[in-house]
Amino acid sequence: MSSMQGWRIGMEDAHIAETVMSQSAPYKDWSFFAVFDGHAGPNIATRASLQLLEHLISGEEFREMTQLLQENNGMLTDATLKLLEKGIKKGFLSFDEISKNISECNKSGCTAVCAIITPTHIIIGNLGDSRAVVAGKNGQIFGTEDHKPYNEKERRRIEEAGGSVMIQRINGSLAVSRAFGDYEYKDHPMLPADQQLVSPEPDVYIRERNKDTDEFMVVACDGIYDVMTNEELAEFVRDRLVVHQDLREVCDDVLDECLVKGSRDNMTLVMVCFPAAPSMNVHRKEAEEAWVGKVKVIVNQFADETLASEDFKKEDDVVSLKPIFDRVTAAGLLPTDLRIPGHIVTTLSQKILDERGVKHC
């Protein structure tokens, strides 16, 4: 898991990562992961990260499902899966209704994407434009559908509730059509919650796991997907898994790459690897480390020359990173046989120049 405030003045994302969903059966073998992307403040996103899981488990459908699972030795049948889907939908709706009475949640909103992983299934609930992506071998990719006001189904509900879609936003303002909070868009007295301008009802996806082909799942906010498609993200993650054993380093690489690509939003990403995920390749890792060592030499030489220049004023001057890229290119260090992410030269240069006290842009 990794998160980054990015260029925003505050951090409004929150998340859950519970590898053991609950200590009580049958949930000891289940996991729960979720990302909440807040807007107009972090309050309801934070509340969701602290309370949504317990709220779901304590719901009537989950209690009934637990009883059925105990009767069926933990096996997920069609009946239990239907209860699970219904429980997620009703749980989201009731959590939103209860949160309406919390004063600090009145003004803020958040999207939500959660994933329950069982030994046999992946169950995903999605609300808004955060997204879950499941990648498999041979380029297989599954991704949840974003809830945007300009989507036909969402537009129809918005207009039937008396609103409009302008500049791809609800009433020209809100960029998502389903979310927790945003109660000023949920005040039509004659309409149920799922028919308001902004709906708190999630889409629920149920997928059987395949141990031979499922590689990994990414649960992330739209700060990632603003600059990467599902396919680009999956390919990037596959490539970084080959050089990192620690998933946190893979997650950090994704966020750094998105920042360099121009993402301006908060970014949060949770990653889960399955047995078929790519494993680290020692030769590939060593080759990349050797490449990084050569780039470090170039950056330090640039810093030495900059600091030694009579025209350079350390307290006032800001240097461009472009000469570093020019030198890396001239040295033939943009290899075609290694899949080096574009952010590495940038982040490496920034780190070294910061350590040397050279301001940069």
NORGI-V465602 format. One record per run of one state. SS is the DSSP state (~ for helix, > for strand, _ for the rest). FROM is the first residue (numbers start at 1). TO is the last residue. If there is no record, write none. Layout:
SS_FROM_TO, SS_FROM_TO
//
This chain:
__1_1, >_2_4, __5_12, >_13_18, __19_26, ~_27_29, __30_30, >_31_39, __40_42, ~_43_57, __58_59, ~_60_71, __72_77, ~_78_99, __100_102, ~_103_105, __106_108, >_109_117, __118_120, >_121_127, __128_130, >_131_136, ~_137_139, __140_140, >_141_143, __144_151, ~_152_160, __161_164, >_165_166, __167_168, >_169_170, __171_173, >_174_174, __175_177, >_178_178, __179_179, >_180_181, __182_182, ~_183_185, __186_192, ~_193_195, __196_198, >_199_199, __200_202, >_203_208, __209_213, >_214_220, __221_221, ~_222_225, __226_229, ~_230_241, __242_246, ~_247_261, __262_266, >_267_273, __274_281, ~_282_308, __309_318, >_319_319, __320_321, ~_322_330, __331_342, ~_343_356, __357_359, >_360_360, __361_361
//
